[in-house]
Amino acid sequence: MIAIGTAAADTPPPIKLSTKLFYGAGSIGYGIKDVAFRTFLLVYYNQVIGVRAELVSLAILVALVVDAISDPLVGQLSDNLRTRWGRRHPLMFASAIPAAGSLLFLFLPPAGLNDVQMFFYILVVGCAVRTFITFYEIPSSALAPELTSEYDERTSIASFRYFFGYLGGVGISFLTLLVFLKPTEAFPVGQLNPAGYWTFAITGAALMLASILVSSFGTLHRVKYFRPQPVRERVGMRRNLAQMRESFSHRGFLAILGFGMLKYTAIGMTGALILYFGTYLWRLNSNELAILALDSLMGAFLGLFLAPWASRRFGKRNAALGLTVIAVFVGAMPYVLRLSGLFFSNDSPYLIPALFTLVSIYSACGVSSAILVHAMVGDVVEESQLSTGRRTEGLFYAANTFMQKAVSGIGVFAAGLLVAAVGLEPGTDPATLEAGVAQDLALIYVPMLVFLYVAGAACLLFYKIDRTSHEANLRALEERDRRQAANADMIADPAD
């Protein structure tokens, strides 16, 4: 069956701001899922429930890797689907209820389980959460190149996607730390209050469900403008794998994968340790942590403007590379200064403003580089199409997401090992912890962070698509489409 896009106009109308907002809004649910795995899950099961950190982080890692394997399969399914609602939207709609429901159960484990049983519970339910959200995230990501082929407009679309992703993640973090985990008489350290994590799960699941449905309905009207898709080619498993290998051999995409493998390992490690550093190094309460959670949202908001400007001014590749390097050095600065004895003390009124400012800059540069790289994946689609004859947005974005999930899981696992290595025991009161333990954690963390970011940025040097080559690829595809249409007309009417 041919998709509804067969009736599309040659030149679709420009994308309205409302469509960008609807498209981006779907990332709220993905942001909530990310903050659940990167920030709250390890602390909840380790410090609140009392499961050993290495077991929790291993369960998260295995769940992420198992889930990541499904990404290319979902991407391939998305590329080959043919319905009157297009290739992507049926999968997006189908994901909403299962994804939200499994997130809820992730933070409501049965009582009385031992450490090994908890390990398998986190593993199984964690796989469910991430696999179900994949059925939204991969098709939704693959919509971007179909929504527009314009070089800078793709960066604009990606910036909305990342902003709403951070809005979901940071927003729920702020609400959780400020309200759900506020200190009580029974739990003077609010981060150790189990009821707060249960409320987080209920609220997060509801928001995830709403965001997926709003985004899916809000972008459905653009399907009729998408490029018509040929009748699906029926191939066996061996040919299917050969086509995937052919697509993934693209040099520019391999450069993006190298960048992402290193950067997202660092992001996974940072996300898992952020509450540890906030609680044990900076000695902040939940209200102060809630304020600092907004620095990432500030960074994402700035990225709405910084990424498109940098794309126009320097090109996507060069801008992404430079912003990544700036991000890591600014992000490492407070830890380096504290270890050197040059940063504000924990009782200084300037500590929180300084941390907020530095992390906002770090986030703005880091988010902007991620936005640019996300848009760069879209530009790979047309160049690959020229050489393979296939348009496989879902497959490319699935592989990109596969990499992010797998290696950020490695980062979370590394964080758990670091926590165990420095001797930070479950349920430790910050007031009784020796200052040297948290500093030892920072001493190991900072060099790893800098290496991963800088090495990842270096991989982008192998990405060669720029504005000129992208526009040349579009012209070549248009010319090929005209030739194929002319040949089809000749075959249909040989008398001419």
N, C-alpha and C positions, 0 to 999 in steps of 0.2 A: 504494500500500500504506500502511495506517495503521501508525504506529510502535507499538512495544510499550507505550507510555504510555497507550494507550486503555483499559487495564484499571486505571489508577491509581486509588487511593483518593482521596476528596474531600479528605481531610486527611492528607498524608503524614507519616510519623513524623519527629521532630526529627533533624537531622543530627548524627551522632555525631562525637566528636573524631577517631576513626580515619578517618572519611571526609574530614574537613578536612585531615588529615595526608596522606592519599593524594592528594587534589586538589592540595594545595600542592606535593607532591614532584615533580610533573611539571615545575615551573618550574626545577628544578635544571639540566636540560639547556638551557633557555632562558637561564639565567644564565651558563652556560659559554659558550654562543654569543656572548652580549653581551660578556663580558670578552675573548673572542678578538678580536672586531672593534674594540672600543673601546680596549683597553689594549695588547694584545700584537702585533697584526698590523702596525701602522704601525712600531713599534720594530723588529720582527723583519725586515721587508723593507727598511727604511731603514738602520738601524744595523748589522744583522748581515749581511744579504745585499748591501747597498750600492745598492739601487734609490733613485732620487731621491724625496724625501719628497712632492713635489707630485704625482708620478705614482702613488705608492702611495695617497695620500689621495684622488686623483681616481678611481682604480679602486674604492676602498671606497665612495665616494659614488655612483658610477654603479651599482654592484652593489646598494646599498641602495635606490636609487630604482627600479631595474628590478624588484627583488623586491617592493617596496612596492606596485607596481601589481597584483600577484597577490593581495594581501590581500582587497580587496573581492570578487574573483571567488571566492576560497575561502570567504569569509563567506557569500556568496549560495548557493554550492553546499551549504554546511553547513546553512543554513536550510531548503533545499528537499529535502534528502535524507530518504528514508523507508525505514528498515530495521528489522528486529526488534531491532537493537542501538541504536536511536535515531538521531538526526540527526548526532551528533558523533563517537561512538566509532570507527566504521569508518575515518574519516580519521585519527584519532589513532593507531590501530594501524598504519596503512599508512605513516606518516611515519618510524617509528623507525629502521629500518636505513638508508634513504637519507640521512637527516639526519646520523646519526653517521658514516657512511662519507665523506660529502663534507667534514665538518669535518676528518677525518684527512688527506685529500689537500690541504687548504688550506695546511697547514704542511709539506708534503713536495713542493715544486716540483721539476720536472726540472732537472738540472744543465745549465749552459751557456747558459741563456737570457739575452738582452740585456734592457735596461730596457723596451723596448716589448713584447717577448714576455712579460716578467714582468707587465706591466700587464694584458695580455689573460688571462693565467693567473689572476691574482687576481680579475679581473672575472668570468670564466666560473665558476670554482669557488666564488667568493664568492656569486654568484647562486644556485648550486645549494644551498649550505648554508642560506641564508636562505629560499629558497623551500620546501625540504623541511621545515624547522622550522615554517614557516607552517602546513602541513597538520596540525601538532599544536597550535600555540599559538592559532590563531583558534578552532577548535572547542572547545578546552579553556577558553579565556576565556569563550566563550558558554555554557558549562555553569553559570556562577555564577548568573545570574538564574533558571535552571531549577531549581537546587538549593534556592533559597529566594526568597521575595518579601518577607521581613521586612526593614525598613529598616536596623536595626543589625546583623542577622545577616549581611547582605551585606558590611558592612565587616569583620566578623570573618573571613569566608571570604577576602576579598581580602587581609587581613593575612597569612594563612598562605601565600597565593600569593606575595606579595612577599618574605616571610621566606625561603622556600625558594629563590626566585630569587636572592636575595643570598647565601644559603648556598652555592649552586652556584658563583656567580661569585666571591665572596670566598674560598670554600674552595679552589677550584682556583688562585686567585691566590696565596694563602698557601702552598700546597703547591709551586707552581711557583717562587716567589721564594725560599722557604726551602730546598727540596731540589733541584728540577730546575735552577735557575739559580745554585746556590751557586758561589762563586769556586773556580777551580782554578788549577793552575800555568800552564796554557796560557791561561786566561781569568781573570785576576785581577778583572776587572769581570764578575761572573756574568751580568749582563743582556745581555752580548754573546756568550754561549755558544750556538751553534746547536743543540747536542744537547738542551739544556734545553727548547727550543721543540718539538722533535720528541716528547719524552716528554710534554710538556703535551698535544699533539694526541692521542696514543694514549690517555692517561688520560681526557681530556675526552670523547673519542668513546665510550669504554666507559661512562662515567657517564651521558652523554646517552641512550644506548640503554636502559640500565637504568631511568632515571627516567621516561622516556616510557611504557615497558611497565608499570611498577609503578603509575603514576598511572591509566593507562587501565583496567587490570584492577581497581584498587581503587575506582573510581567507577562501574563498569559496573552494579552492583546497584541504583543509584538510578534507572536509566532507567525502570523500571516505575512510578515515582512522578511522572514528568514530566507536565505538562499535555498532554492529547491534541492532536495536530496534525491539521488538516484535510488532505484529499487535496490534493496539490500542484497549484497552479494552473499550467497550461501557458500561458506567454505568450511572445511574440516578444522579440527583442533590444531593439527600441524601447520596448516596454512595460516590460521589465526595467529599462532605464536610467531610465525615468520613475519607476518605483517607488523606485529607489535615490535619485534626486534628491529625491523627496518625503520620504523618511526623513531624508536628510541636511540638509533645510532646517529641522529642529527647532532652535529658538533656543538651548535649553540645550546641545544637542550641539555647536553651532557655538562656544559659549563654551568648552566643554571642548577643542575642537580648537585654538582660539586659544591657550589656556593651554599645551597640549601642544606646539604648534609652537615656541613660544619657549623653554619650559623644556627640552625634549629637544634643542634645538640646543645649549643650554648644557651639558647632560649629555654629549652626544657630544663636545664640545670638551674638557670636563674629563676624561673618560675617556681620550681620546687623549693628553692632556698629562701625566697623573698620573705616569707613569714618567719623563718628561722633567724635571719639577720635582723628583721624588724623587732622581734621579740627578745633575742639574746645578745645581739651586738649593740643595737641602738637603744634597747630597753624601752620600747614604745608601748603604750597601751592601745586598746582596740580603736579608740576614737582617733588617736594620732595616726595609726595605720590606715584608717579609713580615709583620712585627709591625703595621705601619701598615695593611696590607690588612685586618686584622681590625676596624678602626674602622667600616667599612661594615657588617660583620656585626653588630657591637654595635648600630649604629643600627637595622638591620633587626629585631633582637631587641626593642629598645625599642619599635619601631613596632608589634609585635604587641599591645602594651598601650596605647600612646599613641593610635593611630588609633581604635580602638573607643571609648576614653574620650572623646576629642575629639568624635567623632560624636554620642555621647549628650549631651555637655555643651553643645556649640555648634552642632550640625548640621554636615553634611558640607561644605557650601560655605564657610561662615565659617571652619571649622577648617582646611580646605585652604588657603584664602587666607592666613590668619595664619601658619601653619606654613611656607609657602613663603617669605614675607618674612623670617622669623626664620632660616631655613636659609641663605639667600644671604648675609646679613650675617655670620653666624658663619663660613660657609665662606670668605668673602673675608678674614676678619680676619688670619690668619697672613701672607698676602701683603702686605696693607696695612701691617702692623706691621714686616715685614722691609724693605719699601721705605722706611719711615720711620725705620729704624735702631733700632726699639724692641723687636724680637723677639730671642729667644735665638740666640746664635751657633751655627754648625754643630758646634762641639766642646763645646757645653754639654750636661750630663747631663739638662737639663730640656727639650731640644728635642723629643725623641720623645714624652715624656708630654704636652707641650703640644699637639703636632700631633694625637696620638691623641684627646685630650679634645675639642678643637675640631671635628675631623672627625666624631667620634662624635655630637656634638650636631647638626652639620650633616646627617649621614646620618639620624638619628632623625627630624628635622623634615621633611627632604626625602622620605624613604620614606613617612612617615605621610601627607604631602600626596598622594603618588602613590596610596597605598592608597585614600584617600578619593575621589579623582577616579575611580579604577577602579570603585569602588562606585557613584558618581554616574552612570556610563554605564549601569549596570543599571537605575537608576531612570528613565532616559530611555526605556527599552524600553516600559514600561507607558504612559507619557504619549503616546508616539508611536503605540502600538497603539490608543489611544482615537480618534485622529484618522485613522489610515490603515487600521485594521482588520487589520493584519498585525503579527505578532510576529517581529522580525528581530534577535535578539540577535547572531547571527553577523555580520550586516552592520555593526552599530554597533561591535562590538569589532574587526572587521576594519579599519574606517575609522580607529579610534583607533590601532591598531597600524601601519597604513599611514603615518599621520602621524608616529608615533614613529620609525619606521625611516627615513623620508625625511629628516626634519629632523635626526635624530642623525647621519645621513650627512653633512649639511651641516656639522654641528659638527666631525666628524672631518676633513672637507675644510678647514675654517677652521683647525683645529689644524695641519695640514700646511703651510698657507700661512704661518702664524705662525712655525713652526719654520724654514722656508726664509727668511722675511723677516729674522729676527734673525741669520742666518748660521751656524746650528748644522749643521755638516757631518756626513755619515755617518761612523760609527766614532770620533767624538771622545772622547778620554779626559777624564773629568771633571777630572782633576788639571791638565790643560793648558788648560782653557777659562777665558777671562777671566770674572770674576764678573759683569761688566756685561751679558754676553749673556743669562744666565738671568734677571737682573733686568729687562732689556728685555722679555723674554717675559712676565714677570709683570705688567709695567706696561701692556701691551696687553690681557692676559687679564682682569684684574680688572674694569675698567669694562664690558667686554662681558658678563661673567658677571652683574654686578649689574643691568644694563639688561634682559637677557633674562629673568631671574627676576621682577623687579618688574613689567615689562610683562605677562608671562604671568599673574601673580597678578591684575592688574587685569582681565583678560578674564573671570575667574570672577564678577565683579560682575553679569554678564548672565545667569548661571544662577539660575533662580528656584525650582527644585523643592526643597521642604523636607519634613520629616516629615509635616506636616499634609496638604500637597497630594499627597504620595505615597500616603498611606493613603486619601485621597479617590479617587485614580485606581484603586486596587485595588478599592474598593467599587463604583465605576462599572463596572469590567470584570466583576466578579462579577454585578452586576445585568444587564448585557447578556448574559452567558452564560446566566443563568436564563431570560431572555426568549427567547433563541434556542432553548434546549432545549424550552421550552413550545411554541413555534411548530412545532418539528420533531415533537413528539408529536401536535399537532393535525393536521399533514399526514399523518403515518403512520397515524392512526386517525380519519378524518373523521367516522365515526359518532358519536364522542363530542361 
